Amino acid sequence: MNWLTRDQIHYLVLKTHSLTGLVPVGAFLVLHLFVNSLRTVGVWQYQLSIDLINNLPFLIWIEIGFIYIPLLFHSAVGFYILKTGTRNVNVYRYPRNGLYTLQRLSGAVVFVFILYHLGTTVVPKLFNGKEHFEAAPYLIGIMNTEFESWLVRLIYIVGIASASFHFANGLWGFCMSWGVIVGKNAQRNASILFMLFGLVLMFMGFATVAEFSLNPIEVSPTVPGV
Ligand code: HEM
């Protein structure tokens, strides 16, 4: 039987790392920031979106399969790349080289942010058994209290900025490594486009933080059928 060589396994792991960064991890980030930005439209719309998510069938399995496992894999391989420092460091000229270093640093920051973020949202929600229609008022209450603090606002601003940069710059790296952008012009245009995209993500996140900080509103659980 033909087993894969070490180099082939290494190559497959790096390609899977690159792919998971786009789908599902990157796709989740875009959706997540978008759904949370509904808070800027109105607290009712926001509550409705959390109600919808928390009433999905098989929610825990969807989260484990599509969010937590790919996120863990992407982070573990990311830390491996950070530690071994193998790829591409000397390939790109300045400023690409600087962006590559920032890509690694922002990944580490996002990982720490996610631990904090899960520890203050999903973990207490599960621990206190807040399911279905009870999840939204509970989570909105946590957010209202959290965003009273300047330190928490700063943590979110750094987390959102790092995640938006990491994904936008990662998209450029993805297109390079999968041969989507080849010519010099295409590469330059793509980097402008992706950076604009990153700024839009950042803006959505910052607007949500501002809304929670300036306009905290408590809500009661939705009563189905009323
Ligand atoms: C304004 C910014 C943000 C707000 C208000 C926010 C809010 C929330 C809330 C309320 C939850 C719990 C959802 C639930 O259990 O129903 C959650 C989960 C989560 N958030 Fe955020 N988030 C923000 C930014 C981010 C960023 C930047 C990241 C990534 C770096 C992120 C990653 C996650 C992950 C991985 C989960 C767990 C997913 C799940 O189990 O549904 N969040 N967030």
Boltz pocket constraint, residues with backbone or C-beta under 6 A from the ligand:
constraints:
  - pocket:
      binder: B
      contacts: [[A, 29], [A, 32], [A, 33], [A, 36], [A, 50], [A, 53], [A, 54], [A, 63], [A, 67], [A, 110], [A, 113], [A, 114], [A, 117], [A, 118], [A, 121], [A, 122], [A, 125], [A, 135], [A, 139], [A, 143], [A, 156], [A, 159], [A, 160], [A, 163], [A, 204], [A, 205], [A, 206], [A, 208], [A, 209]]
      max_distance: 6.0
